[in-house]
Structures are given as structure tokens and as C-alpha cells.
Amino acid sequence: MSLDAITDQMKTRIGAGGNFKKSVKFDFGSDGLVRIDDTVSPAIVDNEAAPTDCTVKVSMADFTEIASGKQNAQMAFMMGKLKVEGDMSVALQLGSILG
């Protein structure tokens, strides 16, 4: 899955805003990043490196597997495939976005 495809999918899932009410950045390293800011209305989903409540560092391949349900996010975290910086409670709410 490409960065543009992930960004578009997140825009669809977030819509004009929802119950998330936080900001998070998915950092895919050299593959880029996706920032979601649901603290404003309408919610922002883009590829800007602006500050967020939480940053999730993960490879794009692992993110795709987590989002599709092929890999468990908690297991990926425990195996070091997924790293969280900032507010851990935001990371725990990501299920509402990832589906």
C-alpha cells in the first residue's frame, strides 16, 4: 500500500471528524508519514510533520498488516516493530481509526 493510499483511507475513516478528538502521526521512516488531527473541525489528514499528541513509528509493511488484521498491534509493539512516542493513551484509541 502506498503513502497516498494510506492517507486517502485515513481521510475516509476520519471524515469530517469523529470521536477520536486527538492528534496522531504515523511515521513510516523514509516512506513518509500520515498525520491525523481530529482536534479541529473538520479533521485534518495530511502528510505534514506538524506536532501531535502521539507519534507511532512503524514500517509501512507492518502498518498495512496491522490495519488489515493480519498482525496484532500489541504483539507488534512487544516485538519492537511498533514504537510509540508521546501520549500512550492516544495509541490505545487507534482501534477506532484502524478498524
C-alpha positions in Angstrom: 0.0 0.0 0.0 1.4 3.4 -0.9 1.5 6.5 1.3 -1.2 8.2 -0.8 -3.5 5.1 -0.4 -3.0 5.1 3.3 -3.6 8.9 3.6 -6.8 8.6 1.5 -8.0 5.6 3.5 -7.5 7.6 6.8 -9.4 10.6 5.3 -12.3 8.3 4.6 -12.2 6.8 8.1 -11.9 10.1 9.9 -14.4 12.0 7.6 -15.3 15.4 9.0 -14.4 14.4 12.5 -15.4 11.9 15.0 -14.9 10.5 18.5 -11.1 10.4 18.3 -10.6 14.1 19.3 -6.8 13.6 19.4 -3.9 14.1 17.0 -1.5 11.3 15.9 1.3 10.9 13.4 2.2 7.6 11.8 5.9 7.8 11.0 6.9 5.3 8.3 10.5 6.4 8.2 11.9 7.0 4.7 8.4 6.1 3.3 6.9 9.3 4.8 4.2 10.0 7.4 0.5 10.5 7.9 -0.8 13.0 10.4 -4.3 12.9 11.7 -5.6 15.9 13.7 -9.1 15.4 15.0 -8.8 18.2 17.5 -10.1 20.7 14.8 -13.2 20.7 12.7 -13.1 19.5 10.0 -10.4 16.9 10.9 -7.1 17.2 9.1 -5.4 14.2 7.5 -2.2 15.0 5.6 1.5 14.2 5.3 2.8 17.2 7.2 5.4 16.8 10.0 3.5 19.0 12.5 3.5 18.3 16.3 0.9 15.7 17.5 -0.2 14.2 20.8 1.4 10.9 19.8 3.8 9.5 17.2 3.6 5.9 16.1 6.8 4.7 14.4 6.2 1.6 12.3 7.3 0.3 8.9 4.7 0.7 6.2 4.6 -3.1 5.7 3.9 -3.7 9.4 1.3 -0.9 9.4 -0.5 -2.5 6.5 -0.6 -5.9 8.2 -1.9 -4.3 11.5 -4.6 -2.3 9.6 -5.7 -5.4 7.7 -5.9 -7.5 10.9 -3.1 -9.9 9.8 -0.9 -8.7 12.7 -1.8 -7.7 16.2 -0.8 -4.2 17.2 0.0 -5.2 20.8 2.3 -8.0 19.6 4.0 -5.7 17.1 4.6 -3.3 20.0 6.0 -6.0 22.2 8.3 -7.3 19.4 9.6 -3.7 18.8 8.0 -3.4 15.3 5.8 -0.5 16.5 7.1 2.3 18.8 5.0 4.9 20.5 6.3 8.4 21.4 4.1 10.8 23.4 0.7 10.1 24.9 0.3 6.3 25.1 -3.4 6.7 25.7 -3.8 8.1 22.2 -2.2 5.0 20.8 -4.6 2.8 22.7 -7.5 4.5 21.0 -6.3 3.9 17.5 -8.5 0.9 17.0 -11.3 3.3 16.3 -9.3 4.6 13.3 -7.7 1.4 12.0 -10.9 -0.6 12.2 
